[in-house]
Amino acid sequence: MSVRKRSWKSTEGEDKVAWVVDYVDQGGKRRHMTFERKKDADGFEASAKVEVRAGIHTADSASVSVAEAGELWIAACINAGLEQTTIDSYRNHVDRHIVPFLGRLKLSNLTVPLVSEFGTTLRTGTDTEKPRSPAMVKRVRGDLGALLANAQENGLIARNVVREMRARRSRGKERQAERRAKPKLKVGVDIPTREEIRAIVVALHGRWRPILLTAIFTGLRASELRGLRWPNVDLAKRELHVRERADEYKQLGRPKSAAGERTVPLTPMVVSALREWKLQCPKGELGMVFPTGKGNIELLPNIIKRGFVPAQIAAGVTFEVPGAHAMPVKRAKYPGLHSLRHFYASWCINRKADGGLELPAKVVQERLGHSTIAMTLDVYGHLFPRMDDSEELAAAERALFG
């Protein structure tokens, strides 16, 4: 590896000088880079030596821009058969958050300090770009890391600076801070109370009764309810099997994680409602349990606006807002089906209040399809019954000393 001076005359007869770095990369290919200043050439030589020795160097001529790498990543996601909603999200992040700041840069020019500055710019904004939320910055930075990983797999870059940043951080401390900052779910605010659920169940009727009863007493995600097919419902054994989910484009696919594939027991009320519903359920090629009138996959907004919201209003599970001429208007208290999933979790945790058996945290995790027990405890840990420490200590003392 060497730095040499190159002199020549331009077509206009002017004397020109440049500094050229000649080197061989880790693959044995001869490369050269040209700089106007010797200082820049020396700096490149020093960093290139380290990168070649470590096997992480990528020449500018062998690299592509961040924008081009983004297109290659999106194409790879499409070829991998990812859901359209996921691809749309990735496309949005690339076009709106990554390309405006980094699009013209070569992948080989990305460094840890530069990516760190990129994150800061996203958070603070610029004269022409609005600030992004911390959650959005985190997602965009993660997508940039996935973009670089794809480029790395295709030999377009030798290092992933986003993953290097992540490795340097103390992720445990960050996660703890995020968990502490996130407000806990509250019964009566985020989670329907037992009294509210009783009132809603009484108000359910028609085609919305079986799907909302299933949501209440199985805790299935909305996408899992919409993707449920009759072959995965065993009324004789009183259980259903979560094997598929439906996205907002009405496309069926597997659950997002292996833990999402699970078996959930059914209550007698749900079994009875599903048995009755099966006789009148619209038929379709897919055999959906909760289809449209033509047997196709139902849309989530229809379930909420035509089923869940009217059921809450009929049950009196509402709050009032000012309307025309200051007349109060009643609105449904819980806007989405996820509140019913929250209720199911709380019901499993505190079934002793209804004369049932409390389920261990591990069983609750499996019923909900969480990938880890930590996820279950982070979201619902505060709902588990707390033992009276004074009584427990007194009992332990008596056992110790007789």
C-alpha positions as CSV (number, residue, x, y, z in Angstrom):
1,M,0.0,0.0,0.0
2,S,1.5,3.4,-1.0
3,V,0.7,7.0,-1.6
4,R,2.1,8.6,-4.7
5,K,1.9,12.0,-6.3
6,R,0.5,12.4,-9.8
7,S,1.1,15.5,-11.9
8,W,-0.2,16.3,-15.4
9,K,-1.4,19.2,-17.5
10,S,-5.0,19.7,-18.3
11,T,-6.4,20.3,-21.8
12,E,-6.2,24.0,-21.0
13,G,-2.5,23.8,-20.2
14,E,-3.0,24.1,-16.4
15,D,-0.7,22.1,-14.0
16,K,-2.7,19.6,-12.0
17,V,-1.7,17.6,-9.0
18,A,-3.4,14.7,-7.2
19,W,-2.5,12.0,-4.7
20,V,-3.2,8.4,-5.5
21,V,-3.4,5.5,-3.0
22,D,-2.5,2.2,-4.5
23,Y,-3.4,-0.9,-2.5
24,V,-4.5,-4.5,-2.7
25,D,-7.8,-5.4,-1.0
26,Q,-8.5,-8.5,1.1
27,G,-9.6,-10.3,-2.0
28,G,-6.2,-9.8,-3.7
29,K,-7.6,-7.2,-6.2
30,R,-5.5,-4.1,-6.9
31,R,-7.3,-0.8,-6.1
32,H,-6.6,2.9,-6.2
33,M,-8.2,6.0,-4.8
34,T,-7.4,9.6,-5.9
35,F,-7.5,12.6,-3.6
36,E,-6.9,16.3,-4.1
37,R,-5.0,16.7,-0.8
38,K,-2.1,14.5,0.5
39,K,-3.7,14.7,4.0
40,D,-6.9,13.0,2.8
41,A,-4.8,10.3,0.9
42,D,-2.8,9.6,4.1
43,G,-5.9,9.3,6.1
44,F,-7.5,6.9,3.7
45,E,-4.3,4.8,3.5
46,A,-4.2,4.4,7.3
47,S,-7.9,3.4,7.6
48,A,-7.7,1.1,4.5
49,K,-4.7,-0.8,6.0
50,V,-6.7,-1.6,9.1
51,E,-9.9,-2.6,7.2
52,V,-8.0,-4.8,4.7
53,R,-6.2,-6.5,7.6
54,A,-9.5,-7.1,9.4
55,G,-11.2,-8.2,6.1
56,I,-13.9,-5.5,6.3
57,H,-12.8,-3.2,3.5
58,T,-15.0,-2.3,0.5
59,A,-13.7,-0.2,-2.3
60,D,-15.9,2.7,-3.5
61,S,-15.8,1.3,-7.0
62,A,-17.3,-2.0,-5.8
63,S,-19.9,-0.3,-3.6
64,V,-23.3,1.1,-4.4
65,S,-25.3,4.0,-2.9
66,V,-27.6,3.7,0.1
67,A,-30.5,4.4,-2.2
68,E,-29.5,1.6,-4.6
69,A,-29.0,-0.8,-1.7
70,G,-32.5,0.1,-0.4
71,E,-34.0,-0.9,-3.7
72,L,-32.1,-4.2,-3.6
73,W,-33.3,-4.9,-0.1
74,I,-36.9,-4.2,-0.9
75,A,-36.6,-6.5,-3.9
76,A,-35.1,-9.2,-1.7
77,C,-38.0,-8.8,0.8
78,I,-40.6,-9.3,-2.1
79,N,-38.7,-12.4,-3.3
80,A,-38.8,-13.8,0.2
81,G,-42.6,-13.6,0.2
82,L,-42.9,-11.1,3.1
83,E,-46.4,-9.7,3.7
84,Q,-47.4,-6.7,1.7
85,T,-48.0,-4.6,4.8
86,T,-44.4,-5.4,5.9
87,I,-43.0,-4.4,2.5
88,D,-45.0,-1.2,2.5
89,S,-43.6,-0.3,5.9
90,Y,-40.0,-0.9,4.7
91,R,-40.6,1.1,1.6
92,N,-42.0,4.0,3.6
93,H,-39.0,4.0,5.9
94,V,-36.5,3.8,3.0
95,D,-38.2,6.5,0.9
96,R,-39.2,9.0,3.7
97,H,-36.5,8.6,6.3
98,I,-33.3,6.9,5.0
99,V,-32.9,8.2,1.4
100,P,-33.4,11.9,2.2
101,F,-30.4,11.9,4.5
102,L,-28.2,9.0,3.3
103,G,-29.4,8.1,-0.2
104,R,-26.5,9.5,-2.2
105,L,-23.7,8.1,0.1
106,K,-21.8,5.0,-1.0
107,L,-22.2,2.1,1.4
108,S,-18.4,2.0,1.8
109,N,-18.5,5.6,3.2
110,L,-20.9,4.7,6.1
111,T,-19.3,4.9,9.5
112,V,-20.5,4.4,13.1
113,P,-20.2,8.2,13.8
114,L,-22.1,9.0,10.6
115,V,-24.9,6.6,11.4
116,S,-25.0,8.0,15.0
117,E,-25.3,11.5,13.6
118,F,-28.1,10.3,11.2
119,G,-30.1,9.1,14.3
120,T,-29.6,12.5,16.0
121,T,-30.7,14.3,12.8
122,L,-33.9,12.2,12.7
123,R,-34.7,13.0,16.3
124,T,-34.0,16.8,16.0
125,G,-35.1,17.4,12.5
126,T,-33.8,20.0,10.0
127,D,-35.0,23.1,8.3
128,T,-36.8,20.9,5.7
129,E,-37.5,17.7,7.7
130,K,-39.7,17.4,10.8
131,P,-38.3,15.6,13.9
132,R,-39.1,11.8,14.1
133,S,-40.3,10.2,17.3
134,P,-37.9,8.0,19.3
135,A,-39.9,4.9,18.3
136,M,-39.7,5.8,14.6
137,V,-35.9,6.5,14.9
138,K,-35.5,3.1,16.4
139,R,-37.4,1.4,13.7
140,V,-35.7,3.3,10.9
141,R,-32.2,2.5,12.3
142,G,-33.2,-1.1,12.5
143,D,-34.3,-1.1,8.9
144,L,-31.0,0.5,7.9
145,G,-29.2,-2.3,9.6
146,A,-31.3,-4.9,7.7
147,L,-30.6,-3.0,4.5
148,L,-26.9,-3.2,5.2
149,A,-27.1,-6.9,6.1
150,N,-28.7,-7.7,2.8
151,A,-25.9,-5.7,1.0
152,Q,-23.3,-7.6,3.0
153,E,-24.8,-10.9,2.0
154,N,-24.6,-9.8,-1.7
155,G,-20.9,-8.8,-1.3
156,L,-21.6,-5.1,-1.8
157,I,-20.1,-4.2,1.6
158,A,-17.9,-5.9,4.1
159,R,-19.2,-4.4,7.4
160,N,-22.5,-3.5,8.9
161,V,-22.0,-0.3,10.9
162,V,-25.5,-0.4,12.4
163,R,-24.9,-3.8,13.9
164,E,-21.5,-2.6,15.2
165,M,-23.3,0.3,17.0
166,R,-25.8,-2.1,18.5
167,A,-23.1,-4.4,19.8
168,R,-21.4,-1.4,21.5
169,R,-24.5,-0.4,23.4
170,S,-25.7,-1.9,26.7
171,R,-28.9,-3.2,25.4
172,G,-30.0,-4.5,28.8
173,K,-30.0,-1.0,30.3
174,E,-31.9,0.4,27.3
175,R,-34.6,-2.2,27.5
176,Q,-35.1,-1.7,31.2
177,A,-35.4,2.1,30.7
178,E,-38.0,1.5,27.9
179,R,-40.0,-0.8,30.1
180,R,-40.0,1.6,33.0
181,A,-41.0,4.5,30.8
182,K,-44.0,2.6,29.2
183,P,-47.2,3.1,31.2
184,K,-48.8,0.0,32.7
185,L,-52.1,-1.2,31.3
186,K,-55.0,-0.2,33.6
187,V,-58.2,-2.1,34.2
188,G,-61.1,0.1,33.2
189,V,-58.9,2.2,31.0
190,D,-57.0,-0.1,28.7
191,I,-58.6,-3.4,29.8
192,P,-62.3,-3.9,30.1
193,T,-63.6,-4.7,33.6
194,R,-65.4,-8.0,34.3
195,E,-68.7,-6.0,34.6
196,E,-68.1,-4.4,31.2
197,I,-67.4,-7.7,29.6
198,R,-70.6,-9.2,31.1
199,A,-72.6,-6.3,29.7
200,I,-71.0,-6.6,26.2
201,V,-71.6,-10.4,26.1
202,V,-75.3,-9.8,26.9
203,A,-75.5,-7.2,24.1
204,L,-73.9,-9.4,21.4
205,H,-76.1,-10.7,18.6
206,G,-76.1,-11.8,15.0
207,R,-73.0,-12.5,13.0
208,W,-70.8,-10.5,15.4
209,R,-71.6,-12.6,18.5
210,P,-69.4,-15.6,17.6
211,I,-66.4,-13.6,16.6
212,L,-66.4,-11.2,19.6
213,L,-67.0,-14.1,22.0
214,T,-64.0,-15.9,20.5
215,A,-62.0,-12.7,20.8
216,I,-63.0,-12.3,24.5
217,F,-62.4,-15.9,25.6
218,T,-59.3,-16.9,23.5
219,G,-57.2,-13.7,23.3
220,L,-56.5,-14.2,19.6
221,R,-55.0,-11.2,17.8
222,A,-57.3,-9.5,15.3
223,S,-55.3,-10.9,12.4
224,E,-55.5,-14.4,13.8
225,L,-59.3,-14.1,14.2
226,R,-59.7,-12.9,10.6
227,G,-57.4,-15.7,9.4
228,L,-59.1,-18.6,11.4
229,R,-60.4,-21.4,9.2
230,W,-62.8,-24.2,10.1
231,P,-60.2,-27.0,9.7
232,N,-58.4,-25.4,12.6
233,V,-61.4,-25.5,14.9
234,D,-62.1,-28.7,16.8
235,L,-65.5,-28.3,18.5
236,A,-65.4,-31.9,19.8
237,K,-62.2,-31.3,21.7
238,R,-63.2,-27.7,22.5
239,E,-60.1,-26.1,21.1
240,L,-58.8,-24.1,18.2
241,H,-55.4,-24.1,16.5
242,V,-53.8,-20.8,15.5
243,R,-51.9,-21.7,12.2
244,E,-52.6,-18.7,10.0
245,R,-53.2,-14.9,10.1
246,A,-54.8,-12.5,7.6
247,D,-53.1,-9.1,6.8
248,E,-54.9,-5.9,5.8
249,Y,-54.7,-6.9,2.2
250,K,-56.7,-10.1,2.9
251,Q,-53.7,-12.3,2.4
252,L,-53.3,-15.4,4.5
253,G,-49.9,-16.2,6.0
254,R,-48.2,-17.9,9.0
255,P,-48.0,-16.2,12.4
256,K,-45.1,-13.8,12.7
257,S,-43.3,-16.1,15.2
258,A,-43.1,-19.8,16.0
259,A,-44.7,-19.1,19.3
260,G,-47.7,-17.6,17.5
261,E,-48.7,-21.1,16.3
262,R,-50.5,-22.5,19.3
263,T,-53.6,-24.4,20.6
264,V,-56.1,-22.4,22.7
265,P,-58.9,-24.1,24.7
266,L,-62.5,-23.0,24.2
267,T,-65.1,-22.2,26.8
268,P,-68.5,-23.9,26.6
269,M,-70.2,-20.6,25.6
270,V,-67.8,-20.1,22.7
271,V,-68.2,-23.8,21.6
272,S,-72.0,-23.4,21.6
273,A,-71.8,-20.1,19.7
274,L,-69.4,-21.5,17.1
275,R,-71.5,-24.7,16.6
276,E,-74.6,-22.6,16.0
277,W,-72.7,-20.2,13.7
278,K,-71.1,-23.0,11.6
279,L,-74.6,-23.9,10.4
280,Q,-75.3,-20.5,9.0
281,C,-71.7,-19.3,8.2
282,P,-71.3,-18.1,4.6
283,K,-69.4,-20.7,2.6
284,G,-66.2,-19.9,0.7
285,E,-63.2,-21.6,-0.9
286,L,-61.0,-20.8,2.1
287,G,-63.4,-22.1,4.7
288,M,-63.1,-19.0,6.9
289,V,-64.7,-19.1,10.3
290,F,-65.6,-15.3,10.3
291,P,-65.9,-14.4,6.7
292,T,-67.8,-11.6,4.8
293,G,-71.2,-12.3,3.4
294,K,-69.6,-13.8,0.3
295,G,-67.3,-16.1,2.3
296,N,-64.1,-14.0,1.9
297,I,-61.7,-12.7,4.5
298,E,-63.3,-9.9,6.6
299,L,-61.7,-6.5,7.1
300,L,-60.8,-5.4,10.6
301,P,-62.5,-2.0,10.4
302,N,-65.8,-3.7,9.6
303,I,-65.5,-5.9,12.7
304,I,-64.8,-2.9,14.9
305,K,-67.3,-0.4,13.4
306,R,-70.2,-2.8,12.7
307,G,-69.7,-5.2,15.6
308,F,-67.5,-4.1,18.5
309,V,-68.5,-0.5,18.7
310,P,-72.3,-1.0,18.5
311,A,-72.0,-3.8,21.1
312,Q,-70.3,-1.4,23.5
313,I,-72.9,1.3,23.0
314,A,-75.7,-1.2,23.5
315,A,-74.0,-2.4,26.6
316,G,-73.5,1.1,28.0
317,V,-69.7,0.7,27.9
318,T,-69.3,4.3,26.7
319,F,-68.1,7.8,27.5
320,E,-69.7,11.1,26.5
321,V,-68.2,13.9,24.3
322,P,-69.8,17.2,23.4
323,G,-71.9,17.1,20.2
324,A,-74.0,19.5,18.2
325,H,-75.6,22.3,20.2
326,A,-73.6,21.0,23.3
327,M,-75.6,17.8,23.4
328,P,-73.5,15.0,24.7
329,V,-72.8,12.1,22.3
330,K,-71.9,8.6,23.5
331,R,-68.8,7.0,22.1
332,A,-67.5,3.4,22.6
333,K,-65.0,3.2,25.4
334,Y,-62.6,0.8,23.8
335,P,-61.5,1.6,20.2
336,G,-59.9,-1.7,19.1
337,L,-60.1,-5.4,19.5
338,H,-56.7,-5.5,21.3
339,S,-58.6,-4.5,24.5
340,L,-60.3,-7.9,24.4
341,R,-56.9,-9.6,24.1
342,H,-55.8,-7.6,27.2
343,F,-59.0,-8.7,29.0
344,Y,-58.3,-12.4,28.2
345,A,-54.8,-12.1,29.6
346,S,-56.1,-10.4,32.8
347,W,-58.8,-13.1,33.1
348,C,-56.3,-15.9,32.8
349,I,-54.1,-14.3,35.4
350,N,-56.9,-13.6,37.9
351,R,-59.5,-16.3,37.3
352,K,-59.5,-17.1,41.0
353,A,-61.8,-14.1,41.3
354,D,-64.4,-16.0,39.2
355,G,-63.9,-19.3,41.1
356,G,-61.4,-20.7,38.6
357,L,-57.7,-21.6,38.9
358,E,-55.0,-19.1,38.4
359,L,-52.7,-19.9,35.4
360,P,-48.9,-19.8,35.7
361,A,-47.2,-17.1,33.8
362,K,-45.7,-19.6,31.4
363,V,-49.2,-20.9,30.5
364,V,-50.4,-17.3,29.9
365,Q,-47.5,-16.8,27.6
366,E,-48.4,-19.9,25.6
367,R,-52.0,-19.0,25.4
368,L,-51.2,-15.5,24.1
369,G,-48.6,-16.7,21.7
370,H,-45.8,-14.4,23.1
371,S,-42.3,-15.4,21.9
372,T,-40.8,-15.0,25.5
373,I,-42.0,-15.1,29.0
374,A,-40.3,-11.7,29.5
375,M,-42.7,-10.2,27.0
376,T,-45.7,-11.5,28.9
377,L,-44.4,-10.2,32.3
378,D,-43.4,-6.8,30.8
379,V,-46.9,-6.2,29.6
380,Y,-49.0,-8.0,32.3
381,G,-46.7,-8.7,35.2
382,H,-48.3,-6.1,37.4
383,L,-51.7,-7.9,37.1
384,F,-50.4,-11.1,38.8
385,P,-51.6,-11.5,42.4
386,R,-49.2,-10.3,45.0
387,M,-48.7,-12.3,48.2
388,D,-48.7,-10.6,51.6
389,D,-45.0,-10.6,52.5
390,S,-45.7,-10.2,56.2
391,E,-47.8,-13.4,56.3
392,E,-45.4,-15.3,54.1
393,L,-42.4,-14.3,56.4
394,A,-44.3,-15.2,59.5
395,A,-45.2,-18.7,58.1
396,A,-41.6,-19.2,57.0
397,E,-40.4,-18.3,60.5
398,R,-42.8,-20.7,62.2
399,A,-41.7,-23.5,59.9
400,L,-38.1,-22.8,60.7
401,F,-38.4,-22.7,64.5
402,G,-41.4,-24.9,65.0
